[in-house]
Amino acid sequence: QGMIVGEHTRENDLEVNVLKGKKLTNIRTTSKDEAVRLTPPIRMTLERSLAWIDDDELVEVTPKSIRLRKAILDPNERKRSQKVKAEVA
């Protein structure tokens, strides 16, 4: 919850479940195997990650990695806080 796993082309954020695909066994396959090609992750420096985040996101820094995540982890709480901010503004 609250992990940033990709970049969306529009302004809004998407809620997605990241998981490995189920192993399909005992199923007839077609002669054409389609390989899933994932783009490699973007390695960001601390300065680049600080410039990339929005107001509702945080940067977690450990000795071995730099992680981006949402400040409020629960998606329902995030929506509530956005509504409150919209009402105040």
C-alpha positions in Angstrom: 0.0 0.0 0.0 1.2 3.4 -0.9 4.2 2.3 -3.0 4.9 4.3 -6.1 5.6 1.6 -8.8 5.3 3.6 -12.1 4.5 6.8 -13.9 1.1 7.7 -15.3 0.7 9.9 -18.3 -2.1 11.9 -16.7 -2.2 14.0 -13.6 -4.2 11.6 -11.5 -2.9 8.6 -9.6 -3.9 5.0 -10.3 -4.4 2.4 -7.6 -2.9 -0.9 -8.8 -2.1 -4.3 -7.2 1.4 -5.4 -8.1 1.8 -9.1 -8.2 3.4 -11.9 -10.1 1.3 -13.7 -12.6 -0.2 -17.0 -11.9 1.7 -20.0 -13.3 -0.5 -21.5 -16.0 0.1 -25.2 -16.3 -1.7 -28.0 -18.0 -3.1 -25.7 -20.6 -2.8 -26.0 -24.3 -0.5 -23.4 -25.7 -0.4 -21.8 -29.1 2.6 -22.1 -31.3 3.3 -18.4 -30.6 4.9 -17.6 -27.2 4.4 -14.0 -26.1 7.0 -12.8 -23.7 6.2 -10.0 -21.4 8.8 -7.3 -21.6 9.0 -5.0 -18.7 10.8 -1.7 -18.8 13.7 -1.6 -16.3 13.2 0.5 -13.2 14.5 4.1 -13.2 17.4 4.5 -10.9 17.0 7.9 -9.2 19.5 10.0 -7.2 18.3 11.7 -4.1 18.1 15.0 -5.8 16.1 13.7 -8.7 13.7 11.8 -6.5 13.1 14.9 -4.4 12.4 16.9 -7.6 10.1 14.2 -9.0 7.7 13.7 -6.0 4.4 15.5 -5.5 3.1 17.2 -2.3 1.4 13.9 -1.1 4.5 11.7 -1.5 7.6 11.0 0.5 11.2 9.8 -0.2 12.5 7.1 2.1 16.3 7.0 2.2 18.2 4.0 3.6 21.9 3.3 3.2 21.2 0.8 0.3 18.2 2.3 -1.4 16.0 5.3 -2.1 12.2 4.6 -2.2 9.3 6.7 -3.2 5.9 6.3 -1.4 2.7 8.1 -0.6 2.6 10.0 2.7 -0.8 8.4 3.6 -0.6 4.7 2.9 -4.3 3.8 3.0 -6.0 4.7 -0.4 -9.3 5.5 1.4 -7.6 7.8 3.8 -5.8 9.5 0.9 -9.1 10.2 -0.9 -10.7 11.6 2.3 -7.7 13.9 2.9 -7.8 15.1 -0.7 -11.5 16.0 -0.3 -10.8 17.9 2.9 -8.0 19.8 1.2 -10.3 20.6 -1.7 -13.0 21.9 0.7 -10.6 24.1 2.5 -9.0 25.6 -0.6 
